[in-house]
Amino acid sequence: MAASFVIIFTCCGLNFAWGVYQALYESLARKPGTPFTGASPAEIDLIGTISVSLMTIGGPFAVAWAKRFSPRMVSFAGGFVFGLSLILASFGTALWHFELTQGLLNGIGTCLCYMIPVTIAPTWFTHNRGLAMGIILSGTGVGGLVWAPALNACVNALGFRNTLRLTGGLSFALVAIASGAMAWEPASQRRIAIENASRTSRADGILKVPLVDWRVARTRRFMAQALGAIFQAAAYYTPVFFYASYAQSLGYSNTASSNFIALSNACNAVGKIVIGHVADRLGRLNALLLTTCLSAIATVAFWLPSTLTGQTTQSQGLFITFTILYGTFASAYVSLFPTSLVELFGVQNFASVNGVLYMVRGMATMVGTPVGGVLVRSAANALTPKAYENMSVLVSALLFAATAAIVWVRLEAMIGPDGHLLWKWRQ
């Protein structure tokens, strides 16, 4: 659990601090002679979107390679690619250089690191699975809390290029050390050994990646869970990526705006642990439904109104409230998602279902977050809060749609083997 936390803290934490780079690159886009000169917010956002999308799109491959080789080898390779991507990005001279390195290559490295803990860790726990995954995935929030102000300070002191080089070397060292503890749970290891023994060629399990069992994929509960994953993922990262730039539109300085990322990630960390612990007692699907609904309400009740009132104390207060609530409740979906899959599909199907549904989430992120960025309209050289109105409406609608899909999941989980509806409150 500690090793998994370190991996998530490093890779996902840096991804969740992307807002620092988003705001920095947007400011450089308004200056001549930079790699980002003339780039729109959507074009810059594409760097972070590619990275966070590939983090899960390659899920089936990462899981299959962990079975074919070993989890620690895959995780170590991911750490190497992740660190290398940041170092190479530091030499970029054009926007597409950053999309290729800090986007594409970084996303591949993140995927190889991230998919190992979220696939392996849930099988090691039973009664306290929600709490364990909450602690592990709180690494995202703790990482963002630490990395966001650290990146901002390093950029101010060293410049963004040296900051990329420093974080590249440090992230590889942290992941390399933590990867040594990555291993399958004994029962899973025995099943995987039997599976590997039945392979017909050396390429099987490397290029030919087994997808989810069709008998599982055709069930209504799988379709409902996939639908919820699509809607939630399409919405989730949009506010996270634009926290800093939106805060600047409210009148905050560069330093103060990066603190919104830190605040969100602090709530992210606490929320995952507390809600994960509560979910073990009240039911993980119940908690998944409640937190998704609350994140949708927070968006429409606080972020949307803040875009309509201009640079006022009221709009700043609304956005601070939104940052706290969204960081607490929206992030809980990420830790509750894998635990719910174990309950819905069983341990024997978990690895394949987890890989495929994470791939679906990545594809949804690839669509949802860029669309949100396109909805931001630039006014002369400065953005106003009003420019983010359509983005907040989109995020609200997607989260309410995700809530409806999870209601469907919850109902499907109550259907017994004989097809009758059985009321199971604690699930």
N, C-alpha and C positions, 0 to 999 in steps of 0.2 A: 504494500500500500504506500509506503514511504517513497519507494523508487518510482512508482506510477505518478505520485504527486509531483515529484521533481521533473519528470518528463513533461507533464501537462503544464506545470508552472513555467517551464522554459519555452516550449514551442507555442502552446496556445496563449500563454501570457503575452508573448511578444506579438502574436497576431491580434490579440485584443487591445494592444496598445498602438495598433496601426493608426488610430485617429491622430496621434502625434505627427506621424509622417503625412497623413492626409492634409492636415492643416498647414504643415510646413511646405509641402509641395504645391498646394494651392497658392500660398503666398509667393513662392518662387515663380509660379506661372504668370504672375502679374509684373515680373521683372524681366528685363532683356538679358540675353546671353546665358540662360540656365537650361538644363535639360528639359524643363517643364514649361518653358515660355509659350504662352498662348493656349495651353491645355485647359480643357474644361474640367469641372469637378467630377463629372462622370468618367472622363478619360483617366484621371488620376485614381479615382476610386476603383477602376478596373484592376489596378495592381493588387490591392488588398483583396478584392473579390476573387480573382483567380486563385490566390493563395488559399483563402479560407474555403473555397469551393473544392479545390483539389484535395484538401485535407480529408474529405470524406468520399469524394467521387472514386478514388482509387481503393476504397475500403475492401472490396472483394479480393483484389490482388494482394494487398498487405496481409489479410487474414490467411489466404492460401499459401503465401510464402512463409508465413510464421509456422504453418503446419508442415510445409515441405522441408524447411530448414530448421530454424529455431527462432523463438521470439526475440532473444537477445541479439541475434545476428541482424534481424530486420530492423530492430530499434536502433542499433549501433549505426547501420548504414544510413538510416533516416537522419540521425544526428549529424553525420558527416555531410550529407547533402544539404541539410538545413543551414549549417554553419557556412558551408561553401557558397551558398546562394547569397547570403548577406555580404560576404567578402567580395564576391564578384560584382554585386550591385554597387558597391562603393566606387567602382571604376566606371560606372555608366555615364554616358554623355548625351544620351537621347532617351525620350520617354519609353520607347520600345525595349531599350536595354533593361530598364527597371521592371517592365512587364514580364520580360523573359526570366530575369534572375529573382528579384524580390517577389515576383508573382508566381510564374510557372514552376521554377526550380524550388522555390521556398515551399510551395504547396505540396510538391512531391515529397520533400523531406518531412514536412509536418505530418503528412498522411502516414508514412512509414513509422513515425514515432507515436502518433496519437492513437492509431487503430489498435496497437498492441495492448496498452493498458485497458481501453474500454472493452476489448474483447476477452482478455484473460481475467481481469480482476473480478467481474461479477460472478464467475463460476467458483471462486474461492470462498464465497460468503453465502449464507442462507438467511437467517433471521435478521441480521444486521446489514443486509446487502444495500439498502437505501442509504444508510449512514456511511458505509464504506465508500460507495460511489460518490456520495456528497463530499466526503473529505478529499478523495482523489481529484474529482473534477473542480473542487474549490481552488485547485492549483491555477485554473484559468483566471479566477478573480484575484487571487493573491498575486499571481504573476502580473496581471494588468495593473494592480495597485502599486506594485514595486517598479515595474518596467516603465510605466507612463511618465512619472516624474523623473525617473533616472534617465530615460531617453531625452527628455526635454532639457535636463541639466547638461547632459553630455553634448547635445547638439549646440547649446549655447557656449560651452567651454571648448569643445573640440571640433565642431562642425559636423554636419550630418554624415560625411563620408567616413571620417574616423570613427564615428559612433557605430556605423554599420560594421566596420572591421572589428571593433572591440566586441560588439554583441555576437558577431559571428564566431569568433574564437571561444568566447565564454560559453555560448550555448552548446557548441560541440563538446566541450569538456564536461558540462553538467549531464548531458544526455548520455555520453559515453560511459560515465561512471554508473549512472542509474540503470543503464541497459543490462548490466551484469546480473541483476536480480530478476529479470523477466523470464518467467517459466510457466508452462501449462500446469493447471491443477492435475493431480495424479490420475483421476478417472478420465479426464479429457485427454491426457497424454496417452493413456492406453488405447482409447478409441482412435486417436490420430495415428498411433503406431500401426494399428490394424489397417487403417485406411492407406497409409504409405506403403505397406507391404503388398497391397493389392494393385499398386500402380503398374501399368503396362509399359511405360517408357520413362526415361529420365526427364523428358519435357513435360510430362503430365504433372500438373500442380505448379508449373512455372509459367507457361504460356496459356495452358488450358485451365481456366479458373472455374471451379464448380460454383454454380449459382444456387439459389434457394430451391429446395424440393418443390416441384410443381404442385404437389398435393397441398403443400402449405401456402404457396403463392396464390392459389385460386380461392382460398377461403375468404369469407367476408371480413373477418377480423384483420387479416393481412392487408386487404385493400383499404380498410378504414384506417389502420395504423399508418400505412404509406401516405394516405391522403393528408392526415394530420401532420406527418413529417414534412410533406411538401409545403403546406401553407405556413407552418411555423418557421421552417428554415428560410423561406423566401422573405419573411419579415424580420427575423431575429437580428441579423447582423447590420441592418441598415442604420438604426439609431446608434449602435456601437461605433460604426465607422465615422459617423458624422457628429458625434458628441462635441468634439473640439471646434470644428468649423461652425456648427450651429451656435455654440456658446459665444464665439467671436462675433457672430451676427447680432447677439444680444448686448454687445458692448464689452465683453470680457477680454482681458489681455491674453497673449499667447500662453503665458505661464498659468494664469487662472483657468483658461479653457481646458488645458491638459489635466487640471485637477478634477474636472467632471469625469474624465475617463477613470481616474483613480477612485473617485467616489463610487461610480457604478461598479467597478471591480471589487471594491470592498464589500458592497452590498451583495454582489455576486457570490463571493466566498462565504459570507455568513449565511446567506439564504440557502445555498446548496447543502451546507452541513445541517442547519436547523431543520429545513424542510425534509431532507433525507431521513433524519432521525424520526420526525413526525410521521413520515410516510410509512416507515416500518411498523408503526402502531395503528395508523388509520387506514392504510391501504395505499399502495403505490399508484394505482390507476386513479384513485380518488384524488390524491395529491396532484397528479399530472393534470387532471381536469381543472381543479380549482386554481392552480397557479397559472395555467394558460389563460383562463378566463380573466383572472385579476390583471395579467399583463396587458390584455386587450383593453380592459376598462381604464387602466392607468394611461394608456396611449391616447385614447379618445377624450378622456376627462382632463388631462393635464398638458400633454405635449401639443395637441391640436390647438387648444385655446391660447397657448403661449405664442403660437405663430401668428395670431390675429391681433395681438395687443401692442406690437412694436417693441422698441427698446425701452421698456418700463420696468420698474421694480416688481410689478405684478407678474409680468411675463418671466422674469428671472426666477421668482419664487415658484411659479408653476413648473418651470423646467427643472429646478432643483428637486421638487417633489417627484416629478416623472422619473428623473435619473435614479432616485432611491428606490422607487417602487418597481420600475422596469428591471433594474439591476438585480433586485431580490427575487422577483417572480418569474420573469422570462427566462433567466438563466437556470432556474430549477428544472425546466424541461430537459436540458442537456444531461443532467445527472439522473433524472427519473426515467428517461427514454430507454437506456439499455436494461435497467432493472425491470421495466414493464415487459420487455421482450422475453425475458426468461419466464415470467409468469404466463404470458400469452401463448408461447410456442414451445416451452420446455428447454431444458439444458441441451438436449441432443440436437436441437435445431438452432440453438442460439447463435453460434458462430456464423453460419451462413446467412441467417436472417439479418443479423446485426450488420454484416458487411454490405448486403444489398440495400438495406434501408438507409444506411449512412451514405451510400452512393447516391440514392435518391435525394437525400437532404442536400448533398453537395451540388447536384444539378439544379435544384430549386434555388439555392443561394446564388448560383451563377446567373440566374434570370432575375430574381427579385431585387437584389441589391443594386445592380446596374440600372434597372428601371427606376428605382428610387433616386439614384444619382441624376438620371436624365430629367426627372421631374423638378430638380432644383434649377431655377432660372436665375441667371446672373443679371444684375442691374449695374451698369457701368463697371466700376472697379471694386464695388463692395456688394456683398449679399445682405439682404435684410431678412428678418425672421419670416416675413410673408412668403419668401421664396421657398420655404420648407413646408408650406401648408399641404400641398398635394402629396408630398412624401409621407407626412404624418397620417393623412387619410388612407393611403395605400397600406401602411403598416397596420393601422387599426382594422381595416377590412380583412386583411390576411389573418390576423390573430383571432378575430371572431370566427372566421371560417375554420381555423385550426381547432378552436374550442368545440365547434359543432361536430367535427370529425372525431374528436376524442370522446364526445358523448356517444357516438356510434360505437367506438371501441369499447367503451364501458358497458354498453348494452350487449354487445357480442360476447363479452367475457362472462356475462351472466347466463348464457345459454348452455344448458347441460348436454351431456352426450345423447340424450333422447330427444333433443330439440326443444324441450320445454324451458321456459324462462324461470331461472332460479335466482332469488334475491340473495346476493352475497355482498353485504355492505362493506366488509373489510377486505378490499382487494385492490 
